[in-house]
């Protein structure tokens, strides 16, 4: 069975987040994983570019009901017309979720993935979600590098 990894992150990302997402995409493709993402710009474009550079397959789950604005590095484009609700489709499509950076939309994807409880959720950079007492919320594994992010998914030895 093919491993699918959902990669989430902000549409407007920093240079560091871009580099991390490209590397995550490349590493996933080298391991034969299919990359699932939101299909537009920012982290989504970076992970798609990284995966395609290594010959990988990238599926874009679009919020719109057409392919307008879809990233050219996508292998498969799925227009949903669901708006932000498509975030649920993205996180439920992966055997793991890797989050690069942070934004409100990204935070919704983290929440959906953690609440679903089905898959490992790995955060690379971005926001840290804390409980009221200031401790890190359970359910999210934190990585310092793209390679460590893949390792924390538990999908590869």
C-alpha distance (Angstrom), angle and dihedral (degrees) to the residues before:
residue distance angle dihedral
X1 . . .
X2 3.80 . .
X3 3.80 117.2 .
X4 3.82 114.8 -126.0
X5 3.80 120.4 -160.8
X6 3.78 122.6 -169.7
X7 3.80 113.7 -144.5
X8 3.79 117.8 -163.7
X9 3.77 132.9 -177.5
X10 3.78 145.4 130.7
X11 3.79 124.9 -56.2
X12 3.81 87.7 -136.3
X13 3.79 105.4 50.2
X14 3.79 135.7 170.1
X15 3.80 123.4 -111.9
X16 3.81 89.5 -104.0
X17 3.80 92.5 51.3
X18 3.82 88.9 48.6
X19 3.81 91.6 53.0
X20 3.81 92.2 46.3
X21 3.81 92.1 49.1
X22 3.82 92.6 48.9
X23 3.80 89.3 51.6
X24 3.82 92.8 46.5
X25 3.81 89.4 51.9
X26 3.80 92.5 48.2
X27 3.80 93.1 48.2
X28 3.80 92.6 47.6
X29 3.81 91.7 50.5
X30 3.80 91.3 48.7
X31 3.82 88.3 55.6
X32 3.81 91.3 50.2
X33 3.80 95.8 -110.5
X34 3.79 122.8 147.8
X35 3.81 110.5 -126.6
X36 3.81 117.7 -137.0
X37 3.82 117.1 -164.2
X38 3.80 143.4 150.6
X39 3.79 92.1 -92.2
X40 3.79 103.2 -132.4
X41 3.85 134.0 84.6
X42 3.79 137.6 -44.8
X43 3.80 116.3 30.0
X44 3.82 89.3 -1.4
X45 3.82 91.5 57.7
X46 3.79 92.6 43.2
X47 3.81 95.5 52.0
X48 3.81 89.6 46.1
X49 3.81 91.6 51.1
X50 3.81 91.5 48.4
X51 3.79 93.9 49.0
X52 3.80 94.2 45.3
X53 3.83 91.1 48.5
X54 3.81 86.8 61.7
X55 3.81 94.7 44.5
X56 3.80 95.1 -100.4
X57 3.77 132.9 149.1
X58 3.80 118.9 -112.1
X59 3.81 124.5 -168.9
X60 3.80 117.9 -161.0
X61 3.81 116.3 -155.3
X62 3.81 101.0 -160.2
X63 3.78 126.0 -155.2
X64 3.81 92.2 -146.4
X65 3.80 126.9 74.8
X66 3.80 91.1 -121.7
X67 3.80 137.4 43.8
X68 3.82 95.9 -106.9
X69 3.79 109.5 136.8
X70 3.79 94.7 11.2
X71 3.77 114.2 152.1
X72 3.83 113.3 -101.8
X73 3.83 92.0 -134.8
X74 3.82 92.2 67.0
X75 3.80 116.7 112.6
X76 3.79 93.5 -164.1
X77 3.82 126.3 24.6
X78 3.80 120.3 -159.1
X79 3.82 113.1 -173.9
X80 3.81 106.8 -161.6
X81 3.80 107.2 173.5
X82 3.83 85.8 -142.7
X83 3.79 98.6 118.9
X84 3.80 112.0 -155.2
X85 3.82 90.1 -13.1
X86 3.79 85.4 78.5
X87 3.82 85.9 77.5
X88 3.80 87.2 77.6
X89 3.81 90.6 54.7
X90 3.81 90.6 49.9
X91 3.81 96.2 51.9
X92 3.81 94.2 40.7
X93 3.81 91.0 52.7
X94 3.80 94.9 63.3
X95 3.77 134.0 82.4
X96 3.81 82.8 -147.7
X97 3.80 136.1 6.3
X98 3.80 122.1 -133.5
X99 3.79 115.6 -168.3
X100 3.81 119.1 -160.4
X101 3.80 114.4 -166.9
X102 3.76 126.1 -23.8
X103 3.80 144.0 -91.1
X104 3.81 135.3 143.2
X105 3.81 91.7 -88.9
X106 3.79 90.4 47.7
X107 3.80 90.3 49.7
X108 3.81 89.2 54.9
X109 3.82 89.2 53.5
X110 3.81 91.2 50.4
X111 3.81 90.3 49.8
X112 3.80 93.0 48.4
X113 3.80 92.0 48.2
X114 3.81 94.8 46.9
X115 3.81 93.4 44.1
X116 3.80 89.7 49.4
X117 3.79 88.7 55.0
X118 3.79 93.0 -163.8
X119 3.77 101.3 111.1
X120 3.78 142.6 32.1
X121 3.81 112.4 -94.2
X122 3.80 115.4 -152.8
X123 3.82 122.8 -171.0
X124 3.82 120.0 -155.4
X125 3.80 109.3 -171.2
X126 3.77 120.9 -40.1
X127 3.76 126.7 84.9
X128 3.79 128.4 -4.6
X129 3.80 115.1 -145.0
X130 3.81 113.1 -142.1
X131 3.80 134.0 -166.5
X132 3.81 118.6 -123.7
X133 3.80 89.5 -92.7
X134 3.81 91.0 57.1
X135 3.80 97.8 -105.4
X136 3.79 122.9 129.6
X137 3.81 114.0 -92.8
X138 3.80 113.5 -109.5
X139 3.78 118.8 -114.1
X140 3.80 101.6 52.1
X141 3.80 122.3 91.9
X142 3.81 114.9 -153.0
X143 3.81 122.6 -139.3
X144 3.79 130.5 -170.7
X145 3.82 97.6 -160.2
X146 3.82 137.9 27.1
X147 3.81 90.9 -111.4
X148 3.80 91.3 52.1
X149 3.83 89.9 47.8
X150 3.80 90.5 58.5
X151 3.79 90.7 46.2
X152 3.80 92.1 52.5
X153 3.81 91.4 56.9
X154 3.80 88.0 71.8
X155 3.81 90.3 -140.6
X156 3.81 95.4 116.1
X157 3.81 131.0 39.9
